[in-house]
Protein backbone atom coordinates (compact mmCIF):
# COMPACT_ATOMS: atom_id res chain seq x y z
CA UNK A 1 0.00 0.00 0.00
CA UNK A 2 1.46 3.35 -1.06
CA UNK A 3 2.17 5.77 1.82
CA UNK A 4 -0.09 8.77 2.08
CA UNK A 5 1.36 12.00 0.86
CA UNK A 6 1.59 14.93 3.30
CA UNK A 7 -1.51 17.08 3.59
CA UNK A 8 -1.31 20.25 1.54
CA UNK A 9 -2.05 23.52 3.34
CA UNK A 10 -2.75 27.00 2.05
CA UNK A 11 0.27 29.20 1.34
CA UNK A 12 -1.53 32.33 2.59
CA UNK A 13 0.63 32.53 5.73
CA UNK A 14 4.04 31.30 6.90
CA UNK A 15 2.59 28.74 9.30
CA UNK A 16 5.85 27.93 11.11
CA UNK A 17 7.04 31.10 12.82
CA UNK A 18 10.31 30.80 14.76
CA UNK A 19 10.21 31.85 18.41
CA UNK A 20 12.39 34.89 19.06
CA UNK A 21 14.99 35.07 21.83
CA UNK A 22 12.92 37.45 23.93
CA UNK A 23 9.88 35.16 23.94
CA UNK A 24 12.05 32.19 24.93
CA UNK A 25 13.73 34.15 27.73
CA UNK A 26 10.37 35.36 29.04
CA UNK A 27 8.94 31.81 29.05
CA UNK A 28 12.03 30.53 30.89
CA UNK A 29 11.84 33.29 33.50
CA UNK A 30 8.17 32.63 34.19
CA UNK A 31 8.72 28.87 34.31
CA UNK A 32 11.40 29.46 36.94
CA UNK A 33 8.92 31.47 39.03
CA UNK A 34 10.92 34.70 38.76
CA UNK A 35 9.05 38.02 38.92
CA UNK A 36 8.36 40.05 35.78
CA UNK A 37 7.52 43.74 35.83
CA UNK A 38 5.41 43.86 32.68
CA UNK A 39 5.56 47.25 30.92
CA UNK A 40 3.76 45.86 27.85
CA UNK A 41 0.27 45.53 29.41
CA UNK A 42 -2.41 46.19 26.79
CA UNK A 43 -5.42 44.48 28.41
CA UNK A 44 -7.52 47.05 30.31
CA UNK A 45 -9.46 44.31 32.14
CA UNK A 46 -6.20 43.33 33.91
CA UNK A 47 -4.88 46.83 34.56
CA UNK A 48 -6.76 47.64 37.77
CA UNK A 49 -9.63 49.76 36.42
CA UNK A 50 -13.07 49.79 38.07
CA UNK A 51 -15.96 48.63 35.87
CA UNK A 52 -19.52 49.77 36.66
CA UNK A 53 -21.93 47.04 37.82
CA UNK A 54 -24.41 47.97 35.07
CA UNK A 55 -22.04 46.53 32.47
CA UNK A 56 -22.59 42.98 33.73
CA UNK A 57 -26.28 43.60 34.36
CA UNK A 58 -26.77 44.73 30.74
CA UNK A 59 -25.89 41.25 29.50
CA UNK A 60 -28.95 39.84 31.31
CA UNK A 61 -31.37 41.53 28.88
CA UNK A 62 -33.97 38.83 28.00
CA UNK A 63 -33.96 40.10 24.40
CA UNK A 64 -30.60 38.36 24.11
CA UNK A 65 -32.46 35.04 24.02
CA UNK A 66 -34.27 35.96 20.80
CA UNK A 67 -32.44 35.34 17.54
CA UNK A 68 -33.50 38.03 15.07
CA UNK A 69 -30.46 38.60 12.84
CA UNK A 70 -29.85 41.72 10.76
CA UNK A 71 -26.85 41.76 8.38
CA UNK A 72 -25.61 45.20 9.47
CA UNK A 73 -26.56 44.66 13.12
CA UNK A 74 -29.70 45.60 15.01
CA UNK A 75 -30.97 49.14 14.50
CA UNK A 76 -30.93 49.80 18.25
CA UNK A 77 -27.26 48.83 18.46
CA UNK A 78 -26.33 50.93 15.42
CA UNK A 79 -28.22 53.89 16.88
CA UNK A 80 -26.15 53.48 20.05
CA UNK A 81 -22.96 53.68 17.97
CA UNK A 82 -24.30 56.78 16.17
CA UNK A 83 -25.06 58.39 19.54
CA UNK A 84 -21.53 57.53 20.72
CA UNK A 85 -20.15 59.38 17.69
CA UNK A 86 -22.54 62.27 18.34
CA UNK A 87 -21.10 62.73 21.84
CA UNK A 88 -17.75 63.21 20.12
CA UNK A 89 -18.99 65.82 17.69
CA UNK A 90 -19.22 63.48 14.67
CA UNK A 91 -22.53 63.17 12.81
CA UNK A 92 -23.07 59.47 12.05
CA UNK A 93 -26.07 57.98 10.26
CA UNK A 94 -27.02 54.55 11.73
CA UNK A 95 -27.83 53.42 8.19
CA UNK A 96 -24.12 53.86 7.30
CA UNK A 97 -22.90 51.70 10.21
CA UNK A 98 -22.17 47.96 10.01
CA UNK A 99 -21.41 45.90 13.12
CA UNK A 100 -18.68 43.24 13.17
CA UNK A 101 -17.39 40.86 15.87
CA UNK A 102 -14.04 42.64 16.20
CA UNK A 103 -11.74 45.09 14.44
CA UNK A 104 -9.73 42.26 12.89
CA UNK A 105 -12.92 40.88 11.36
CA UNK A 106 -13.80 44.37 10.12
CA UNK A 107 -10.44 44.53 8.33
CA UNK A 108 -11.04 41.09 6.81
CA UNK A 109 -14.49 42.14 5.55
CA UNK A 110 -13.08 45.33 4.02
CA UNK A 111 -10.27 43.45 2.30
CA UNK A 112 -12.93 41.11 0.87
CA UNK A 113 -14.99 44.10 -0.21
CA UNK A 114 -12.23 46.09 -1.87
CA UNK A 115 -9.67 43.60 -3.14
CA UNK A 116 -9.26 40.65 -5.46
CA UNK A 117 -6.51 38.11 -4.72
CA UNK A 118 -3.14 39.71 -5.42
CA UNK A 119 -4.38 43.29 -4.95
CA UNK A 120 -2.52 45.64 -2.63
CA UNK A 121 -3.36 47.68 0.46
CA UNK A 122 -1.06 50.47 1.65
CA UNK A 123 -0.35 50.49 5.39
CA UNK A 124 1.84 52.66 7.63
CA UNK A 125 5.20 51.64 9.02
CA UNK A 126 5.87 51.62 11.93
CA UNK A 127 2.51 50.37 13.14
CA UNK A 128 0.73 47.44 14.75
CA UNK A 129 2.11 44.22 13.19
CA UNK A 130 -1.23 42.57 12.39
CA UNK A 131 -1.91 43.84 8.88
CA UNK A 132 0.37 41.35 7.12
CA UNK A 133 -1.50 38.40 8.68
CA UNK A 134 -4.99 39.80 8.07
CA UNK A 135 -4.13 40.63 4.48
CA UNK A 136 -2.40 37.28 3.93
CA UNK A 137 -5.53 35.40 4.96
CA UNK A 138 -7.43 37.29 2.24
CA UNK A 139 -4.66 36.74 -0.37
CA UNK A 140 -3.97 40.48 -0.36
CA UNK A 141 -0.53 42.07 -0.26
CA UNK A 142 0.46 44.85 2.18
CA UNK A 143 2.69 47.59 0.74
CA UNK A 144 4.15 49.86 3.44
CA UNK A 145 4.45 53.63 3.42
CA UNK A 146 6.65 55.35 5.97
CA UNK A 147 5.99 57.47 9.00
CA UNK A 148 9.04 59.58 9.88
CA UNK A 149 9.99 61.42 13.06
CA UNK A 150 11.64 64.83 13.38
CA UNK A 151 10.23 65.91 16.73
CA UNK A 152 6.77 64.78 15.64
CA UNK A 153 5.57 61.93 13.46
CA UNK A 154 4.33 62.66 9.96
CA UNK A 155 3.52 60.80 6.75
CA UNK A 156 6.34 60.55 4.22
CA UNK A 157 4.14 61.55 1.28
CA UNK A 158 6.78 60.58 -1.25
CA UNK A 159 6.83 57.00 0.10
CA UNK A 160 3.01 56.92 -0.06
CA UNK A 161 3.18 58.03 -3.69
CA UNK A 162 5.71 55.29 -4.50
CA UNK A 163 3.58 52.65 -2.74
CA UNK A 164 0.45 53.38 -4.77
CA UNK A 165 0.96 50.99 -7.67
CA UNK A 166 -1.59 49.83 -10.26
CA UNK A 167 -2.97 47.09 -7.95
CA UNK A 168 -3.43 49.35 -4.92
CA UNK A 169 -7.03 49.42 -3.67
CA UNK A 170 -6.94 51.12 -0.26
CA UNK A 171 -4.84 53.09 2.20
CA UNK A 172 -4.89 52.13 5.88
CA UNK A 173 -4.55 54.99 8.36
CA UNK A 174 -4.33 54.29 12.09
CA UNK A 175 -5.79 57.38 13.73
CA UNK A 176 -4.05 57.60 16.20
CA UNK A 177 -1.26 55.24 15.27
CA UNK A 178 -0.19 52.37 17.47
CA UNK A 179 2.51 52.71 18.79
CA UNK A 180 3.68 56.16 17.60
CA UNK A 181 0.68 57.98 19.09
CA UNK A 182 0.51 60.27 16.05
CA UNK A 183 -2.55 61.27 14.06
CA UNK A 184 -3.42 63.19 10.93
CA UNK A 185 -4.56 66.77 11.40
CA UNK A 186 -7.29 68.38 9.23
CA UNK A 187 -4.95 69.66 6.49
CA UNK A 188 -3.26 66.24 6.28
CA UNK A 189 -6.64 64.50 6.16
CA UNK A 190 -7.69 66.64 3.21
CA UNK A 191 -4.38 65.94 1.45
CA UNK A 192 -4.80 62.19 1.95
CA UNK A 193 -8.44 62.31 0.80
CA UNK A 194 -7.46 64.14 -2.40
CA UNK A 195 -4.62 61.64 -2.98
CA UNK A 196 -7.01 58.68 -2.62
CA UNK A 197 -9.84 60.20 -4.66
CA UNK A 198 -7.46 60.92 -7.55
CA UNK A 199 -6.38 57.25 -7.61
CA UNK A 200 -9.75 55.67 -6.76
CA UNK A 201 -8.42 54.33 -3.47
CA UNK A 202 -10.56 53.79 -0.38
CA UNK A 203 -9.43 54.90 3.07
CA UNK A 204 -9.57 52.44 5.98
CA UNK A 205 -9.23 54.58 9.11
CA UNK A 206 -8.61 52.56 12.27
CA UNK A 207 -9.81 54.94 14.99
CA UNK A 208 -9.99 52.58 17.96
CA UNK A 209 -7.61 54.70 20.08
CA UNK A 210 -9.26 58.03 19.19
CA UNK A 211 -10.72 58.44 22.70
CA UNK A 212 -7.27 58.69 24.25
CA UNK A 213 -5.54 61.98 23.43
CA UNK A 214 -2.56 62.71 25.67
CA UNK A 215 -3.28 66.45 25.46
CA UNK A 216 -6.37 68.57 24.96
CA UNK A 217 -6.52 68.24 21.16
CA UNK A 218 -9.28 65.89 19.96
CA UNK A 219 -8.39 63.18 17.42
CA UNK A 220 -10.40 63.93 14.23
CA UNK A 221 -12.26 61.20 12.36
CA UNK A 222 -11.48 60.76 8.67
CA UNK A 223 -15.18 60.19 8.04
CA UNK A 224 -15.76 63.94 8.27
CA UNK A 225 -14.13 64.47 4.87
CA UNK A 226 -16.37 64.06 1.80
CA UNK A 227 -13.75 63.60 -0.92
CA UNK A 228 -12.81 59.90 -0.69
CA UNK A 229 -14.75 56.81 0.37
CA UNK A 230 -13.77 56.08 3.95
CA UNK A 231 -14.38 53.21 6.35
CA UNK A 232 -13.79 54.27 9.98
CA UNK A 233 -13.30 51.47 12.50
CA UNK A 234 -14.10 51.49 16.21
CA UNK A 235 -15.08 48.97 18.85
CA UNK A 236 -15.80 48.07 22.45
CA UNK A 237 -12.21 46.95 23.02
CA UNK A 238 -11.08 50.58 23.38
CA UNK A 239 -14.35 52.56 23.41
CA UNK A 240 -15.39 50.88 26.68
CA UNK A 241 -12.24 48.99 27.71
CA UNK A 242 -14.03 45.70 26.97
CA UNK A 243 -11.94 43.60 24.54
CA UNK A 244 -13.74 40.41 25.62
CA UNK A 245 -17.14 41.65 24.38
CA UNK A 246 -16.06 41.24 20.73
CA UNK A 247 -18.04 43.93 18.97
CA UNK A 248 -16.73 46.53 16.54
CA UNK A 249 -18.21 48.75 13.87
CA UNK A 250 -17.53 50.22 10.46
CA UNK A 251 -18.80 53.75 9.74
CA UNK A 252 -18.92 54.52 6.01
CA UNK A 253 -18.08 58.08 5.04
CA UNK A 254 -17.27 60.03 1.90
CA UNK A 255 -19.32 60.51 -1.28
CA UNK A 256 -22.90 59.26 -0.83
CA UNK A 257 -23.27 57.27 -4.05
CA UNK A 258 -20.10 55.25 -3.53
CA UNK A 259 -20.95 54.80 0.13
CA UNK A 260 -24.32 53.28 -0.75
CA UNK A 261 -22.71 50.87 -3.21
CA UNK A 262 -20.13 49.85 -0.60
CA UNK A 263 -22.83 49.42 2.06
CA UNK A 264 -24.86 47.04 -0.12
CA UNK A 265 -21.86 44.82 -0.72
CA UNK A 266 -20.66 45.02 2.89
CA UNK A 267 -24.10 43.93 4.11
CA UNK A 268 -23.88 40.89 1.80
CA UNK A 269 -20.55 39.94 3.37
CA UNK A 270 -21.97 40.44 6.88
CA UNK A 271 -25.09 38.46 5.98
CA UNK A 272 -22.92 35.56 4.84
CA UNK A 273 -21.39 35.26 8.32
CA UNK A 274 -23.96 36.83 10.76
CA UNK A 275 -21.33 36.55 13.51
CA UNK A 276 -22.18 39.37 15.96
CA UNK A 277 -23.47 38.14 19.32
CA UNK A 278 -27.10 39.07 20.05
CA UNK A 279 -26.59 39.60 23.82
CA UNK A 280 -23.76 42.05 23.18
CA UNK A 281 -25.84 43.93 20.61
CA UNK A 282 -28.70 44.19 23.11
CA UNK A 283 -26.32 45.43 25.79
CA UNK A 284 -24.47 47.86 23.51
CA UNK A 285 -26.30 51.09 24.51
CA UNK A 286 -25.46 50.46 28.17
CA UNK A 287 -21.93 49.22 27.45
CA UNK A 288 -21.06 52.38 25.51
CA UNK A 289 -22.72 54.64 28.07
CA UNK A 290 -21.18 53.00 31.14
CA UNK A 291 -17.90 52.49 29.32
CA UNK A 292 -17.37 56.26 29.41
CA UNK A 293 -16.38 55.93 33.08
CA UNK A 294 -13.80 53.28 32.17
CA UNK A 295 -12.47 55.45 29.33
CA UNK A 296 -12.05 58.35 31.72
CA UNK A 297 -9.98 56.19 34.06
CA UNK A 298 -7.81 55.04 31.14
CA UNK A 299 -7.38 58.62 29.87
CA UNK A 300 -6.34 59.81 33.33
CA UNK A 301 -3.76 57.03 33.66
CA UNK A 302 -2.24 57.32 30.18
CA UNK A 303 -1.89 61.09 30.56
CA UNK A 304 -0.42 60.77 34.03
CA UNK A 305 2.01 58.06 32.92
CA UNK A 306 3.16 60.01 29.86
CA UNK A 307 3.69 63.15 31.94
CA UNK A 308 5.60 61.23 34.62
CA UNK A 309 7.72 59.51 31.97
CA UNK A 310 8.79 62.89 30.62
CA UNK A 311 9.70 64.03 34.14
CA UNK A 312 11.48 60.80 35.03
CA UNK A 313 13.58 60.61 31.88
CA UNK A 314 14.49 64.29 31.68
CA UNK A 315 16.29 66.24 28.94
CA UNK A 316 19.84 65.02 29.72
CA UNK A 317 19.13 61.30 29.88
CA UNK A 318 20.68 58.82 27.42
CA UNK A 319 17.07 57.76 26.78
CA UNK A 320 14.75 59.96 24.70
CA UNK A 321 10.97 59.93 25.06
CA UNK A 322 9.49 60.50 21.61
CA UNK A 323 6.60 62.93 21.30
CA UNK A 324 3.18 61.27 21.22
CA UNK A 325 -0.24 62.85 20.86
CA UNK A 326 -2.62 60.01 21.72
CA UNK A 327 -2.97 56.31 22.44
CA UNK A 328 -1.75 53.83 25.06
CA UNK A 329 1.95 53.58 24.20
CA UNK A 330 5.21 55.47 24.55
CA UNK A 331 8.36 55.03 22.48
CA UNK A 332 11.80 55.32 24.05
CA UNK A 333 14.84 55.87 21.83
CA UNK A 334 17.87 54.23 23.44
CA UNK A 335 21.61 54.30 22.57
CA UNK A 336 22.56 52.13 19.62
CA UNK A 337 25.33 50.46 21.60
CA UNK A 338 23.55 47.14 21.13
CA UNK A 339 20.48 45.85 19.34
CA UNK A 340 16.94 46.37 20.57
CA UNK A 341 16.66 42.68 21.31
CA UNK A 342 19.83 42.75 23.41
CA UNK A 343 18.55 45.75 25.39
CA UNK A 344 15.26 43.90 25.98
CA UNK A 345 17.05 40.74 27.10
CA UNK A 346 19.24 42.68 29.53
CA UNK A 347 16.19 44.40 30.96
CA UNK A 348 14.35 41.09 31.28
CA UNK A 349 17.32 39.71 33.22
CA UNK A 350 16.59 42.57 35.65
CA UNK A 351 12.94 41.55 35.73
CA UNK A 352 11.54 44.21 33.37
CA UNK A 353 9.64 43.38 30.18
CA UNK A 354 9.47 45.89 27.31
CA UNK A 355 8.92 45.46 23.58
CA UNK A 356 11.57 46.08 20.90
CA UNK A 357 10.77 48.48 18.09
CA UNK A 358 11.16 45.77 15.46
CA UNK A 359 7.90 44.23 16.73
CA UNK A 360 6.27 47.28 15.08
CA UNK A 361 8.43 47.37 11.94
CA UNK A 362 10.58 50.35 12.88
CA UNK A 363 12.92 50.96 9.98
CA UNK A 364 15.97 51.53 12.19
CA UNK A 365 17.32 50.81 15.67
CA UNK A 366 17.08 51.36 18.58
CA UNK A 367 13.61 51.86 20.05
CA UNK A 368 11.75 50.32 22.98
CA UNK A 369 7.96 50.43 23.42
CA UNK A 370 6.18 50.59 26.78
CA UNK A 371 2.47 50.65 27.61
CA UNK A 372 0.95 53.70 29.26
CA UNK A 373 -1.78 51.38 30.56
CA UNK A 374 0.71 50.01 33.13
CA UNK A 375 -0.10 50.95 36.76
CA UNK A 376 1.93 54.14 37.44
CA UNK A 377 4.17 52.81 40.22
CA UNK A 378 5.05 49.73 38.15
CA UNK A 379 5.88 51.84 35.10
CA UNK A 380 8.05 54.18 37.17
CA UNK A 381 9.90 51.25 38.76
CA UNK A 382 10.49 49.59 35.41
CA UNK A 383 11.75 52.78 33.80
CA UNK A 384 14.08 53.35 36.77
CA UNK A 385 15.66 49.96 36.03
CA UNK A 386 15.90 50.89 32.36
CA UNK A 387 17.64 54.19 33.15
CA UNK A 388 20.01 52.45 35.57
CA UNK A 389 20.93 49.96 32.87
CA UNK A 390 21.55 52.69 30.30
CA UNK A 391 23.67 54.75 32.66
CA UNK A 392 25.75 51.72 33.59
Buried (B, 14 or more C-beta within 10 A) or exposed (E): EEEEEEEEEEEBEEEEEEEBEBEEBBEEBEEEEEEBBBBBBBEBEEBEBEBBEEBEEBBEBEEBEEEEEBBBBBEEBBBBBBBBBEEBEBEBEBBBBBBBBBBBBBBBBBBBBBBEEEBBBBBBBBBBEEBBBBBBBBBBBBBBBBBEBEEEBBBBBEBBEEBBEEBBBBBBBBBBBBBBBBBBEEEBBBBBBEBBBEBEBBBBBBBBBBBBBBEEEBBBBBBBBBBBBBBBBBBBBBBBBBBEBBBBBBBBBBBEEBBEEBBEEBBEBBEEEEBBBBBBBBBBBBBBBBBBBBBEBBBEBBBEBBEBBEEBBEEEBEBBBBBBBBBBBBBBBBEEEEEBBBBBBBBBEEBBBBBBBBBBBBEEBBBBBBBBBBEEEBBBBBBEBBBEBBEE
